[in-house]
Amino acid sequence: MAQTIVDVYDFWDIIQELDDRMKLLGWDRSQGKEYLSQTYNVSTRFRLNDEQLLEFLSFMRKLSFSLENKRNPVRKAKPINQLPTPKKTTRKKQFKLKLK
């Protein structure tokens, strides 16, 4: 019997990850079904073929990563010309050691 792509990745792990990502996005079952219906013309993930299932997983990953980045944006470094200038401090006299 030939292995399919999903056999390698374990179908149930994919389904679990999709469930987790849907929760993260705040999607309920009806929203998931609506997306599947509009995109793949199916009403459930179990009717997707291997390629579609992996495509749906990839889409959900991108969508949830995008949401996570909006919630926790990475701080961008300021350009050098916008950094605060250091305060000038007075220096005490430095003593030089004389070597003989």
C-alpha positions in Angstrom: 0.0 0.0 0.0 1.4 3.4 -1.0 1.9 6.1 1.6 0.3 9.4 1.1 1.7 12.8 2.1 -0.6 13.0 5.1 0.5 9.6 6.4 4.0 11.0 6.8 2.8 14.0 8.8 0.1 12.0 10.7 -3.4 13.0 9.8 -4.6 13.4 13.4 -1.7 15.7 14.4 -2.7 18.0 11.5 -6.4 17.9 12.6 -5.3 18.8 16.2 -3.1 21.6 15.0 -5.9 23.0 12.9 -8.2 22.9 15.9 -5.6 24.8 18.0 -5.1 27.4 15.3 -8.9 27.9 14.8 -9.2 28.5 18.6 -6.3 30.9 18.5 -8.0 32.9 15.7 -11.3 32.8 17.5 -13.0 30.8 14.7 -16.0 28.6 15.5 -17.1 25.5 13.6 -19.4 27.5 11.3 -16.6 29.9 10.3 -14.3 26.9 9.5 -17.0 25.2 7.5 -17.8 28.5 5.6 -14.1 28.8 4.7 -13.9 25.2 3.5 -17.1 25.5 1.5 -16.0 28.7 -0.3 -12.4 27.6 -0.8 -12.6 23.8 -1.4 -16.3 23.2 -1.9 -16.4 20.8 1.0 -18.1 21.1 4.4 -15.5 19.3 6.6 -11.8 18.9 6.8 -12.2 15.2 6.5 -13.3 15.6 2.9 -10.2 17.4 1.8 -7.6 15.5 -0.1 -4.0 15.4 1.2 -2.8 18.4 -0.8 -5.8 20.5 0.2 -5.4 19.5 3.9 -1.8 20.6 3.9 -2.7 23.8 2.0 -5.4 24.6 4.6 -2.9 23.9 7.4 -0.4 26.3 5.7 -3.0 29.0 5.4 -4.0 28.7 9.0 -0.4 28.8 10.2 0.2 32.0 8.2 -3.0 33.6 9.5 -2.3 32.7 13.1 1.4 33.9 12.9 0.1 37.2 11.4 -2.3 37.5 14.3 0.4 36.7 16.9 2.7 39.3 15.3 0.0 41.9 15.6 -0.5 41.1 19.2 3.2 41.0 20.0 5.0 43.2 17.5 8.7 43.0 17.2 10.2 46.3 18.2 12.0 47.9 15.3 15.4 49.5 16.0 15.5 53.3 15.5 17.7 54.7 12.8 21.0 56.0 14.2 20.1 59.6 13.6 17.0 59.2 15.8 18.9 57.7 18.8 19.3 60.0 21.8 22.7 61.7 22.0 24.7 60.8 25.0 25.1 63.5 27.7 28.6 65.0 27.8 30.3 64.3 31.0 33.3 66.1 32.3 36.4 64.0 32.6 38.7 64.1 35.5 42.3 64.5 34.8 43.9 61.2 33.9 47.2 60.4 35.4 49.9 59.2 33.2 52.3 56.7 34.5 55.9 57.4 33.7 58.0 54.4 32.9 61.7 54.6 33.8 
